[in-house]
Each structure stands twice: as structure tokens, then as C-alpha cells.
């Protein structure tokens, strides 16, 4: 399923909540706060599979940062997504994580 996701899948979902499951007993509400095309923008190169690279930024409540790894995120319409998230640091409202699609 991840192969079929592109920037258009997420562009209209900024502000929506994704449920992040760091383990089998914990669920953290995280919000999609940015969808950004990779350098070169929409004119950048198309990668194998027909997708231009892009990234997603999620914000979770302030807490100890989760380590970088693959996490299961659940979205009401998109369903479950297993994404590699990297903590990129806190901002004024919480802890931010990035997922990069190439």
C-alpha cells in the first residue's frame, strides 16, 4: 500500500489526527502538521513507481521522544500505515516526527 501513496494522498489531510501505536498497549494521538515536496518540488524527478519524493511532519503531545523506527499509524480513512518516523525535535506545541517518501 505504501507504494501507492503520494503527496496528494496527504495534502488535504494537514491537521488530521493519526493514532500512533508505539507498543501493543499504548496509543498516542499525533497530528499531521506539514506535507512538503522534496527539493525540486513538483518539478523534481519522478522515482521508480511514479512518485515524486515528499515528507510528512507529525506532532505528538510533549513527552520523551520516541526513537526512530517503524511505527503503526492508524487513520480513519487511510487505515493502518507502517511508517518510518524520525524524531526531529520539539516545537512550541509538542514533539515532531518526520516520515520521508522517496
Protein Blocks (a to p, Z undefined) as FASTA:
>chain_A
ZZmpcfklmmmmgoiacdddfbfkbccddddfbdcddehijmbccdehiiacdddddddd
ddddddddddddddfklopaddddddebjcfkbccdddddZZ
